[in-house]
Amino acid sequence: MRCRALEGAEACLCMFFQAWRLELRITCIWKRIYQATGMVSSWLATFQIKVLV
């Protein structure tokens, strides 16, 4: 979507929705990173337990 072609309020709405979609994408990426680090830390924990036992 090209916001510059739109006028006034429509352009504002367009910009808002683009920013909102970008924020959603960033949130999704952060969730994936968080899940990945959680998996790695749990894997490390089980690995440490195996080493200790």
Backbone atoms as SQL, in Angstrom:
CREATE TABLE atoms (id INTEGER PRIMARY KEY, chain TEXT, resi INTEGER, resn TEXT, atom TEXT, x REAL, y REAL, z REAL);
INSERT INTO atoms VALUES
  (1, 'A', 1, 'MET', 'N', 0.838, -1.211, 0.000),
  (2, 'A', 1, 'MET', 'CA', 0.000, 0.000, 0.000),
  (3, 'A', 1, 'MET', 'C', 0.869, 1.255, 0.000),
  (4, 'A', 2, 'ARG', 'N', 0.503, 2.184, -0.859),
  (5, 'A', 2, 'ARG', 'CA', 1.237, 3.445, -0.942),
  (6, 'A', 2, 'ARG', 'C', 0.445, 4.536, -0.251),
  (7, 'A', 3, 'CYS', 'N', 0.933, 5.006, 0.886),
  (8, 'A', 3, 'CYS', 'CA', 0.193, 5.993, 1.671),
  (9, 'A', 3, 'CYS', 'C', 0.281, 7.390, 1.071),
  (10, 'A', 4, 'ARG', 'N', 1.381, 7.682, 0.378),
  (11, 'A', 4, 'ARG', 'CA', 1.596, 9.036, -0.136),
  (12, 'A', 4, 'ARG', 'C', 0.554, 9.426, -1.189),
  (13, 'A', 5, 'ALA', 'N', 0.002, 8.425, -1.868),
  (14, 'A', 5, 'ALA', 'CA', -1.001, 8.704, -2.899),
  (15, 'A', 5, 'ALA', 'C', -2.328, 9.138, -2.283),
  (16, 'A', 6, 'LEU', 'N', -2.537, 8.775, -1.034),
  (17, 'A', 6, 'LEU', 'CA', -3.790, 9.117, -0.358),
  (18, 'A', 6, 'LEU', 'C', -3.715, 10.511, 0.241),
  (19, 'A', 7, 'GLU', 'N', -4.881, 11.049, 0.576),
  (20, 'A', 7, 'GLU', 'CA', -4.952, 12.419, 1.105),
  (21, 'A', 7, 'GLU', 'C', -5.482, 12.427, 2.534),
  (22, 'A', 8, 'GLY', 'N', -4.997, 13.368, 3.325),
  (23, 'A', 8, 'GLY', 'CA', -5.561, 13.663, 4.647),
  (24, 'A', 8, 'GLY', 'C', -5.723, 12.472, 5.568),
  (25, 'A', 9, 'ALA', 'N', -6.969, 12.308, 6.024),
  (26, 'A', 9, 'ALA', 'CA', -7.275, 11.283, 7.025),
  (27, 'A', 9, 'ALA', 'C', -6.986, 9.879, 6.506),
  (28, 'A', 10, 'GLU', 'N', -7.238, 9.652, 5.218),
  (29, 'A', 10, 'GLU', 'CA', -6.973, 8.328, 4.647),
  (30, 'A', 10, 'GLU', 'C', -5.490, 8.001, 4.727),
  (31, 'A', 11, 'ALA', 'N', -4.644, 8.993, 4.432),
  (32, 'A', 11, 'ALA', 'CA', -3.201, 8.788, 4.522),
  (33, 'A', 11, 'ALA', 'C', -2.796, 8.487, 5.965),
  (34, 'A', 12, 'CYS', 'N', -3.402, 9.215, 6.914),
  (35, 'A', 12, 'CYS', 'CA', -3.114, 8.971, 8.331),
  (36, 'A', 12, 'CYS', 'C', -3.487, 7.547, 8.729),
  (37, 'A', 13, 'LEU', 'N', -4.668, 7.112, 8.301),
  (38, 'A', 13, 'LEU', 'CA', -5.118, 5.757, 8.608),
  (39, 'A', 13, 'LEU', 'C', -4.189, 4.722, 7.991),
  (40, 'A', 14, 'CYS', 'N', -3.803, 4.979, 6.759),
  (41, 'A', 14, 'CYS', 'CA', -2.908, 4.065, 6.056),
  (42, 'A', 14, 'CYS', 'C', -1.583, 3.934, 6.800),
  (43, 'A', 15, 'MET', 'N', -1.012, 5.070, 7.198),
  (44, 'A', 15, 'MET', 'CA', 0.251, 5.070, 7.940),
  (45, 'A', 15, 'MET', 'C', 0.089, 4.318, 9.254),
  (46, 'A', 16, 'PHE', 'N', -1.034, 4.575, 9.941),
  (47, 'A', 16, 'PHE', 'CA', -1.295, 3.922, 11.222),
  (48, 'A', 16, 'PHE', 'C', -1.341, 2.409, 11.060),
  (49, 'A', 17, 'PHE', 'N', -2.070, 1.949, 10.025),
  (50, 'A', 17, 'PHE', 'CA', -2.192, 0.506, 9.830),
  (51, 'A', 17, 'PHE', 'C', -0.857, -0.124, 9.448),
  (52, 'A', 18, 'GLN', 'N', -0.052, 0.588, 8.662),
  (53, 'A', 18, 'GLN', 'CA', 1.270, 0.056, 8.319),
  (54, 'A', 18, 'GLN', 'C', 2.132, -0.062, 9.564),
  (55, 'A', 19, 'ALA', 'N', 2.122, 0.967, 10.416),
  (56, 'A', 19, 'ALA', 'CA', 2.900, 0.939, 11.652),
  (57, 'A', 19, 'ALA', 'C', 2.410, -0.188, 12.557),
  (58, 'A', 20, 'TRP', 'N', 1.093, -0.361, 12.614),
  (59, 'A', 20, 'TRP', 'CA', 0.488, -1.381, 13.465),
  (60, 'A', 20, 'TRP', 'C', 0.890, -2.779, 12.998),
  (61, 'A', 21, 'ARG', 'N', 0.868, -2.974, 11.673),
  (62, 'A', 21, 'ARG', 'CA', 1.272, -4.274, 11.125),
  (63, 'A', 21, 'ARG', 'C', 2.739, -4.542, 11.410),
  (64, 'A', 22, 'LEU', 'N', 3.563, -3.504, 11.293),
  (65, 'A', 22, 'LEU', 'CA', 4.988, -3.652, 11.587),
  (66, 'A', 22, 'LEU', 'C', 5.183, -4.032, 13.047),
  (67, 'A', 23, 'GLU', 'N', 4.420, -3.379, 13.931),
  (68, 'A', 23, 'GLU', 'CA', 4.527, -3.678, 15.360),
  (69, 'A', 23, 'GLU', 'C', 4.120, -5.117, 15.644),
  (70, 'A', 24, 'LEU', 'N', 3.058, -5.572, 14.974),
  (71, 'A', 24, 'LEU', 'CA', 2.624, -6.960, 15.129),
  (72, 'A', 24, 'LEU', 'C', 3.733, -7.910, 14.691),
  (73, 'A', 25, 'ARG', 'N', 4.371, -7.580, 13.577),
  (74, 'A', 25, 'ARG', 'CA', 5.445, -8.421, 13.058),
  (75, 'A', 25, 'ARG', 'C', 6.597, -8.479, 14.058),
  (76, 'A', 26, 'ILE', 'N', 6.958, -7.312, 14.617),
  (77, 'A', 26, 'ILE', 'CA', 8.040, -7.245, 15.604),
  (78, 'A', 26, 'ILE', 'C', 7.682, -8.070, 16.836),
  (79, 'A', 27, 'THR', 'N', 6.425, -7.950, 17.288),
  (80, 'A', 27, 'THR', 'CA', 5.978, -8.721, 18.452),
  (81, 'A', 27, 'THR', 'C', 6.087, -10.211, 18.169),
  (82, 'A', 28, 'CYS', 'N', 5.695, -10.604, 16.964),
  (83, 'A', 28, 'CYS', 'CA', 5.754, -12.005, 16.564),
  (84, 'A', 28, 'CYS', 'C', 7.199, -12.500, 16.570),
  (85, 'A', 29, 'ILE', 'N', 8.113, -11.690, 16.027),
  (86, 'A', 29, 'ILE', 'CA', 9.533, -12.037, 16.006),
  (87, 'A', 29, 'ILE', 'C', 10.058, -12.190, 17.430),
  (88, 'A', 30, 'TRP', 'N', 9.693, -11.235, 18.305),
  (89, 'A', 30, 'TRP', 'CA', 10.139, -11.305, 19.701),
  (90, 'A', 30, 'TRP', 'C', 9.619, -12.558, 20.385),
  (91, 'A', 31, 'LYS', 'N', 8.364, -12.931, 20.092),
  (92, 'A', 31, 'LYS', 'CA', 7.809, -14.149, 20.681),
  (93, 'A', 31, 'LYS', 'C', 8.599, -15.364, 20.224),
  (94, 'A', 32, 'ARG', 'N', 8.953, -15.385, 18.950),
  (95, 'A', 32, 'ARG', 'CA', 9.734, -16.513, 18.420),
  (96, 'A', 32, 'ARG', 'C', 11.095, -16.585, 19.087),
  (97, 'A', 33, 'ILE', 'N', 11.743, -15.423, 19.228),
  (98, 'A', 33, 'ILE', 'CA', 13.054, -15.375, 19.889),
  (99, 'A', 33, 'ILE', 'C', 12.925, -15.871, 21.326),
  (100, 'A', 34, 'TYR', 'N', 11.873, -15.413, 22.007),
  (101, 'A', 34, 'TYR', 'CA', 11.642, -15.808, 23.401),
  (102, 'A', 34, 'TYR', 'C', 11.432, -17.314, 23.503),
  (103, 'A', 35, 'GLN', 'N', 10.633, -17.872, 22.584),
  (104, 'A', 35, 'GLN', 'CA', 10.390, -19.314, 22.577),
  (105, 'A', 35, 'GLN', 'C', 11.691, -20.069, 22.321),
  (106, 'A', 36, 'ALA', 'N', 12.491, -19.564, 21.389),
  (107, 'A', 36, 'ALA', 'CA', 13.755, -20.216, 21.054),
  (108, 'A', 36, 'ALA', 'C', 14.698, -20.209, 22.253),
  (109, 'A', 37, 'THR', 'N', 14.805, -19.065, 22.943),
  (110, 'A', 37, 'THR', 'CA', 15.690, -18.995, 24.108),
  (111, 'A', 37, 'THR', 'C', 15.167, -19.895, 25.220),
  (112, 'A', 38, 'GLY', 'N', 13.849, -19.983, 25.346),
  (113, 'A', 38, 'GLY', 'CA', 13.261, -20.881, 26.336),
  (114, 'A', 38, 'GLY', 'C', 13.615, -22.329, 26.048),
  (115, 'A', 39, 'MET', 'N', 13.546, -22.721, 24.774),
  (116, 'A', 39, 'MET', 'CA', 13.896, -24.076, 24.376),
  (117, 'A', 39, 'MET', 'C', 15.363, -24.346, 24.645),
  (118, 'A', 40, 'VAL', 'N', 16.221, -23.386, 24.309),
  (119, 'A', 40, 'VAL', 'CA', 17.662, -23.545, 24.510),
  (120, 'A', 40, 'VAL', 'C', 17.981, -23.663, 25.995),
  (121, 'A', 41, 'SER', 'N', 17.360, -22.798, 26.815),
  (122, 'A', 41, 'SER', 'CA', 17.652, -22.835, 28.248),
  (123, 'A', 41, 'SER', 'C', 17.164, -24.138, 28.881),
  (124, 'A', 42, 'SER', 'N', 16.009, -24.644, 28.440),
  (125, 'A', 42, 'SER', 'CA', 15.515, -25.913, 28.984),
  (126, 'A', 42, 'SER', 'C', 16.411, -27.063, 28.521),
  (127, 'A', 43, 'TRP', 'N', 16.898, -26.985, 27.276),
  (128, 'A', 43, 'TRP', 'CA', 17.818, -27.996, 26.762),
  (129, 'A', 43, 'TRP', 'C', 19.118, -27.976, 27.554),
  (130, 'A', 44, 'LEU', 'N', 19.617, -26.763, 27.845),
  (131, 'A', 44, 'LEU', 'CA', 20.831, -26.629, 28.649),
  (132, 'A', 44, 'LEU', 'C', 20.616, -27.176, 30.052),
  (133, 'A', 45, 'ALA', 'N', 19.436, -26.921, 30.618),
  (134, 'A', 45, 'ALA', 'CA', 19.134, -27.417, 31.958),
  (135, 'A', 45, 'ALA', 'C', 19.163, -28.943, 31.982),
  (136, 'A', 46, 'THR', 'N', 18.540, -29.593, 31.005),
  (137, 'A', 46, 'THR', 'CA', 18.541, -31.056, 30.960),
  (138, 'A', 46, 'THR', 'C', 19.955, -31.568, 30.712),
  (139, 'A', 47, 'PHE', 'N', 20.715, -30.851, 29.895),
  (140, 'A', 47, 'PHE', 'CA', 22.098, -31.231, 29.618),
  (141, 'A', 47, 'PHE', 'C', 22.928, -31.163, 30.900),
  (142, 'A', 48, 'GLN', 'N', 22.751, -30.095, 31.683),
  (143, 'A', 48, 'GLN', 'CA', 23.479, -29.942, 32.944),
  (144, 'A', 48, 'GLN', 'C', 23.106, -31.051, 33.921),
  (145, 'A', 49, 'ILE', 'N', 21.814, -31.388, 33.960),
  (146, 'A', 49, 'ILE', 'CA', 21.362, -32.465, 34.847),
  (147, 'A', 49, 'ILE', 'C', 22.035, -33.782, 34.446),
  (148, 'A', 50, 'LYS', 'N', 22.103, -34.044, 33.142),
  (149, 'A', 50, 'LYS', 'CA', 22.738, -35.270, 32.654),
  (150, 'A', 50, 'LYS', 'C', 24.216, -35.292, 33.019),
  (151, 'A', 51, 'VAL', 'N', 24.871, -34.138, 32.921),
  (152, 'A', 51, 'VAL', 'CA', 26.297, -34.049, 33.250),
  (153, 'A', 51, 'VAL', 'C', 26.502, -34.265, 34.751),
  (154, 'A', 52, 'LEU', 'N', 25.624, -33.675, 35.559),
  (155, 'A', 52, 'LEU', 'CA', 25.758, -33.780, 37.013),
  (156, 'A', 52, 'LEU', 'C', 25.489, -35.195, 37.512),
  (157, 'A', 53, 'VAL', 'N', 24.537, -35.884, 36.876),
  (158, 'A', 53, 'VAL', 'CA', 24.151, -37.220, 37.353),
  (159, 'A', 53, 'VAL', 'C', 25.152, -38.290, 36.948);
